[in-house]
Amino acid sequence: MTDDDLAALILTRIADIAPEADTADADPAMDLRDQFDLDSMDFLNFAIALHEALGVEIPETDYPRIRTLDACVAYLRGKGVA
């Protein structure tokens, strides 16, 4: 899986959680919560969706490390997602 594939998967999970979110023009450096108007429950569901899709456990203490698209891709790479 390339970084672009991983980013697409992340954006798909966001769209699943927040269907009104326009993920087509996502800014990879902008905070996902601000960019897509995600509340804390949405963000929790996002972390769970990533776990279900990729098998990566994301503890709540690591949530700040997945706040942007770029950071999320890097975090998942660091967890061994290939």
C-alpha positions in Angstrom: 0.0 0.0 0.0 1.4 3.4 -1.0 1.1 6.5 1.0 -1.5 7.7 -1.5 -3.5 4.5 -1.0 -3.3 4.9 2.7 -4.4 8.6 2.5 -7.3 7.5 0.3 -8.3 4.9 2.9 -8.1 7.4 5.7 -10.3 9.9 3.8 -12.8 7.1 3.0 -13.1 6.3 6.7 -13.7 10.0 7.4 -16.4 10.2 4.7 -18.0 7.1 6.2 -18.2 8.8 9.6 -19.1 12.3 8.3 -20.8 11.9 5.0 -21.2 15.6 4.7 -17.4 16.1 4.7 -15.9 17.1 1.4 -12.8 15.0 1.4 -11.9 15.7 -2.2 -9.9 18.8 -1.4 -8.4 17.7 1.8 -5.4 19.7 3.1 -2.9 17.1 4.3 -1.4 19.5 6.9 -4.7 20.7 8.4 -6.2 19.3 11.6 -8.8 16.6 10.6 -11.2 17.6 13.3 -11.2 21.3 12.2 -11.2 20.5 8.5 -14.1 18.1 8.5 -15.9 19.4 11.6 -15.4 16.1 13.6 -16.4 16.1 17.2 -14.7 13.9 19.8 -17.1 11.0 19.2 -16.5 11.2 15.4 -12.8 11.2 16.0 -13.1 8.1 18.3 -15.2 6.4 15.6 -12.5 7.4 13.1 -9.8 5.7 15.2 -11.9 2.6 15.6 -12.5 2.5 11.8 -8.8 2.7 11.2 -8.3 -0.2 13.6 -11.0 -2.3 11.9 -9.6 -1.6 8.4 -5.9 -2.0 9.2 -5.7 -4.0 12.4 -3.7 -1.2 14.1 -4.5 -0.4 17.7 -4.5 3.3 18.3 -4.6 4.2 22.0 -6.3 7.4 23.0 -3.0 8.9 24.1 -1.8 8.7 20.4 -4.8 10.6 19.0 -2.8 13.8 18.8 -0.4 11.9 16.5 -3.1 11.3 13.9 -4.7 14.8 13.8 -3.6 15.6 10.2 -3.7 13.4 7.1 0.1 13.6 6.8 0.6 12.8 10.5 -1.9 9.9 10.3 -0.2 8.3 7.3 3.2 8.7 9.1 1.8 7.2 12.3 0.3 4.2 10.5 3.5 3.6 8.6 5.4 3.7 12.0 2.9 1.0 13.2 3.9 -1.3 10.3 1.1 -0.7 7.9 2.5 -1.7 4.5 
